[in-house]
Amino acid sequence: MATVAPAPPAIALEARRLPRTRPWYVEVWITMLRRKPLGTAGAVIVLGMLLLAVFADTLTPYGFAETNLRERFMPVSATHWLGTDQIGRDVATRILYGARISLYVGFGAVAIASVLATLLGIFSAYWGGRVDMLLQRAVDAWMAFPGLLILMSIMSLLGPSVLNITLVLGIAAGIRDSRIVRGVALSIRENTYVEGALAMGSGHTRVTLVHILPNVLPTIIVVATTGLSTVILTEASLSFLGLGVPPPHPTWGGMLSLSGLDHMYRAPWLAIWPAVALSLAVFGFNMLGDALRDLLDPRLKGG
């Protein structure tokens, strides 16, 4: 007599039907890879730039200030992959250490800008009235001046250094980006769940931290990512004008200004390779920021 196999439990059948869920960050990268190929390329460039900057000490046998007058203006070779400059310094080494300076200034300034923009934007949008009017008029007065001109004036007073340029760029970007955060916080402030939380007795600090800040956070992430390219380009502009990080620390803007312009016709690689590195960094952060904006902004998810 044939035996009948017992039926599988209903829980096991239900578990088989349920799709496997992945972590949210894995879903973001899979979606970016499928829908945003340029964003994926930007992420690869940014990740490669980070790795090169972190492991610059082990990737090159030379120091960024190591000179050798016997090897002046050497072209691309097996010993010097990107050639040497007018005093025999290895160009590839200086570009790697320049990436470290650019990332240090970029991430430091963006961190300061994100905190300042979040504080000013949410505070101005939440309280409104005279507080909002006074803060926004101050922001308007700041934005009325040409950005590079006011940064040059401040840096000429403070003096060139890594800390000074990081603070100045961070404060300038934070004041500018506070207008974006304020616009998003204003729309969230008018939602019914914020009014309901206030009606139920929640304090202003709890409403700000629990209901407004998490909804503003995607915008802050996108603004910070896209702002990295602007900060790196501004730092290169100030270094090109002699108001950035002082020598002997290498910066891409300083390499274009000091050796690139003076010896461009004799050794064109002195201007080509720093310009290529700067262009790739700006392209990578811009593409990554645009892709994250499309993925994190709910108004653009259907586009």
C-alpha positions in Angstrom: 0.0 0.0 0.0 1.5 3.3 -1.1 2.4 5.8 1.5 1.4 9.4 1.2 4.0 12.0 1.9 3.0 14.5 4.6 2.1 18.0 3.3 4.7 20.6 4.0 3.7 23.1 6.7 2.0 26.2 5.7 4.7 28.3 7.2 7.4 26.7 5.0 5.3 27.2 1.9 4.8 30.9 2.8 8.5 31.3 3.4 9.3 29.9 0.0 6.9 32.3 -1.7 8.5 35.4 0.1 11.2 37.1 -1.9 14.6 37.4 -0.5 15.3 40.9 0.8 18.7 42.5 0.5 20.2 45.3 2.7 19.2 48.8 1.6 22.7 49.8 0.5 22.9 46.8 -1.7 19.6 47.7 -3.3 20.9 51.3 -3.9 24.0 50.1 -5.7 22.2 47.5 -7.8 19.7 50.1 -8.8 22.5 52.5 -9.6 24.3 49.9 -11.7 21.2 49.2 -13.7 19.7 52.6 -14.1 22.6 55.0 -13.7 25.7 53.8 -15.5 27.3 57.2 -15.3 26.7 57.3 -11.6 28.4 53.9 -11.3 31.3 55.2 -13.3 31.5 58.2 -10.9 31.4 56.0 -7.9 34.3 53.9 -9.3 36.3 57.1 -10.0 35.7 58.4 -6.5 36.5 55.0 -4.9 39.7 54.8 -6.9 40.7 58.3 -5.9 40.2 57.4 -2.3 42.3 54.3 -2.5 45.1 56.1 -4.3 45.1 58.9 -1.8 45.1 56.6 1.2 47.8 54.2 -0.1 50.0 56.9 -1.7 52.9 56.1 0.6 53.0 52.5 -0.6 52.2 53.1 -4.3 55.3 55.3 -5.0 58.9 55.0 -3.9 59.5 58.7 -4.0 58.6 61.5 -1.6 56.4 64.4 -2.8 59.2 66.9 -2.0 62.1 64.6 -3.1 64.3 66.4 -5.7 66.9 65.1 -8.2 68.4 67.7 -10.5 69.9 65.0 -12.7 66.4 63.9 -13.7 64.9 67.3 -14.6 62.1 67.3 -17.2 62.2 63.6 -17.8 59.3 62.4 -19.9 57.1 59.4 -19.2 59.2 56.4 -18.5 59.3 53.1 -16.5 60.9 54.8 -13.5 58.7 58.0 -13.6 55.3 57.0 -14.9 54.2 60.6 -15.5 57.6 62.3 -15.9 59.4 64.8 -13.6 59.2 68.5 -13.1 61.8 71.3 -13.3 63.6 70.2 -10.1 63.3 66.4 -10.7 60.3 65.7 -8.5 58.1 62.7 -9.6 54.9 64.0 -11.1 52.9 60.9 -10.3 53.9 61.0 -6.7 52.8 64.7 -6.4 49.5 64.0 -8.1 48.8 61.1 -5.6 49.6 63.4 -2.6 47.7 66.2 -4.2 44.6 63.9 -4.2 45.1 63.4 -0.5 45.1 67.2 0.1 42.1 67.7 -2.2 40.1 65.0 -0.4 41.1 66.2 3.0 40.0 69.8 2.2 37.0 68.6 0.3 35.6 66.2 2.9 36.5 68.5 5.8 34.8 71.5 4.1 31.7 69.5 3.1 31.3 68.2 6.7 31.4 71.7 8.1 29.1 72.9 5.3 26.6 70.1 6.0 26.4 70.8 9.7 26.1 74.6 9.2 23.6 74.3 6.4 21.4 71.9 8.4 21.5 74.1 11.5 20.7 77.3 9.6 18.2 75.9 7.2 16.1 73.9 9.7 16.3 76.6 12.4 15.2 79.3 9.9 12.3 77.2 8.4 11.0 75.9 11.8 10.8 79.2 13.6 9.9 81.4 10.6 8.8 85.0 11.2 11.5 87.5 12.1 14.1 84.8 12.7 13.6 83.5 9.2 13.6 87.0 7.7 16.9 88.1 9.5 18.7 84.9 8.6 17.7 84.9 5.0 18.6 88.6 4.5 22.0 87.7 5.9 22.3 84.8 3.5 21.2 87.1 0.6 23.9 89.7 1.6 26.5 86.9 1.6 25.4 85.5 -1.8 25.4 89.0 -3.3 29.2 89.1 -3.4 31.1 87.1 -6.0 32.1 83.8 -4.4 35.7 83.6 -5.5 36.3 87.2 -4.8 35.2 87.1 -1.2 37.1 83.8 -0.6 40.2 85.4 -2.0 39.8 88.4 0.3 39.3 86.2 3.4 42.2 83.9 2.5 44.5 86.9 2.0 43.6 88.0 5.6 43.9 84.6 7.2 46.9 83.4 5.3 47.2 80.2 3.2 47.0 76.9 5.2 45.1 73.6 5.0 43.0 74.4 8.1 42.2 78.0 7.0 41.1 77.0 3.5 39.0 74.1 4.9 37.2 76.4 7.4 36.6 79.1 4.8 35.3 76.8 2.1 33.1 75.0 4.6 31.5 78.1 6.1 31.0 79.6 2.6 29.4 76.4 1.3 27.3 76.0 4.4 25.8 79.5 4.1 25.0 78.9 0.5 23.5 75.5 1.0 21.3 76.6 3.9 18.9 78.0 1.4 18.3 74.5 -0.1 17.8 72.9 3.3 15.5 75.7 4.3 13.2 75.1 1.3 12.9 71.4 2.0 12.4 72.0 5.7 9.6 74.5 5.0 7.6 72.0 3.0 8.0 69.4 5.8 7.1 71.9 8.5 3.6 72.3 7.0 2.8 68.6 7.0 0.0 67.4 9.3 2.2 64.9 11.2 4.3 67.8 12.5 1.3 69.7 13.6 -0.1 66.5 15.2 3.2 66.0 17.1 3.1 69.5 18.4 -0.5 69.1 19.4 0.3 66.0 21.4 2.8 67.8 23.4 6.1 67.0 21.7 8.8 69.6 22.3 10.5 71.6 19.6 13.7 69.6 19.9 11.9 66.3 19.5 9.9 67.5 16.5 13.1 68.8 14.8 15.2 65.7 15.4 12.5 63.0 14.9 10.2 64.5 12.2 12.1 67.1 10.3 15.8 66.1 10.2 15.2 62.5 8.9 13.2 63.8 6.0 15.8 66.5 5.2 18.7 64.0 5.4 18.5 62.7 1.8 18.7 66.3 0.5 21.7 66.9 2.7 23.4 63.8 1.4 22.8 64.9 -2.2 23.9 68.5 -1.6 27.1 67.2 0.2 28.0 64.8 -2.6 27.5 67.4 -5.4 29.2 70.0 -3.3 32.4 68.0 -3.1 33.3 68.7 -6.7 32.7 72.4 -6.2 34.9 72.5 -3.1 37.7 70.6 -4.8 37.5 72.9 -7.9 37.4 76.0 -5.7 40.4 74.8 -3.7 42.3 74.2 -6.9 41.4 77.8 -8.1 42.7 79.3 -4.9 45.9 77.2 -5.0 46.3 78.3 -8.6 46.2 81.9 -7.5 48.6 81.3 -4.6 46.1 81.5 -1.8 45.6 77.8 -1.2 47.7 75.2 0.6 51.3 76.5 0.7 54.3 74.7 -0.8 55.9 72.2 -0.5 52.6 70.3 -0.1 51.5 69.5 -3.6 48.0 70.5 -4.9 46.6 70.1 -8.3 45.9 73.8 -8.7 49.4 74.7 -7.4 51.0 72.2 -9.9 49.1 73.9 -12.7 50.2 77.4 -11.6 53.8 76.9 -10.5 55.3 74.4 -12.9 52.5 73.9 -15.4 52.4 77.5 -16.7 56.1 78.2 -16.6 57.2 75.1 -18.4 54.1 74.1 -20.4 55.8 74.2 -23.8 59.0 72.4 -22.7 57.3 69.8 -20.6 53.5 69.7 -21.4 52.9 66.8 -19.1 53.4 69.2 -16.1 50.1 70.8 -17.0 48.3 67.8 -18.6 48.3 65.3 -15.8 47.1 67.6 -13.0 44.4 68.9 -15.2 43.3 65.3 -16.0 43.3 64.4 -12.3 41.2 67.5 -11.5 38.8 66.8 -14.3 38.3 63.2 -13.3 37.7 64.1 -9.7 35.1 66.7 -10.6 33.4 64.4 -13.1 33.3 61.5 -10.6 31.7 63.5 -7.8 29.2 65.2 -10.2 28.0 62.0 -11.7 27.8 60.3 -8.3 25.8 63.2 -6.8 23.4 63.3 -9.8 22.8 59.6 -9.4 22.2 59.8 -5.7 19.8 62.7 -6.2 17.7 60.7 -8.6 17.7 57.7 -6.3 17.0 59.5 -3.0 14.7 62.2 -4.2 11.1 60.7 -4.2 10.0 63.3 -6.7 12.5 62.0 -9.3 12.1 58.2 -8.7 9.5 57.9 -11.4 11.5 59.8 -14.0 
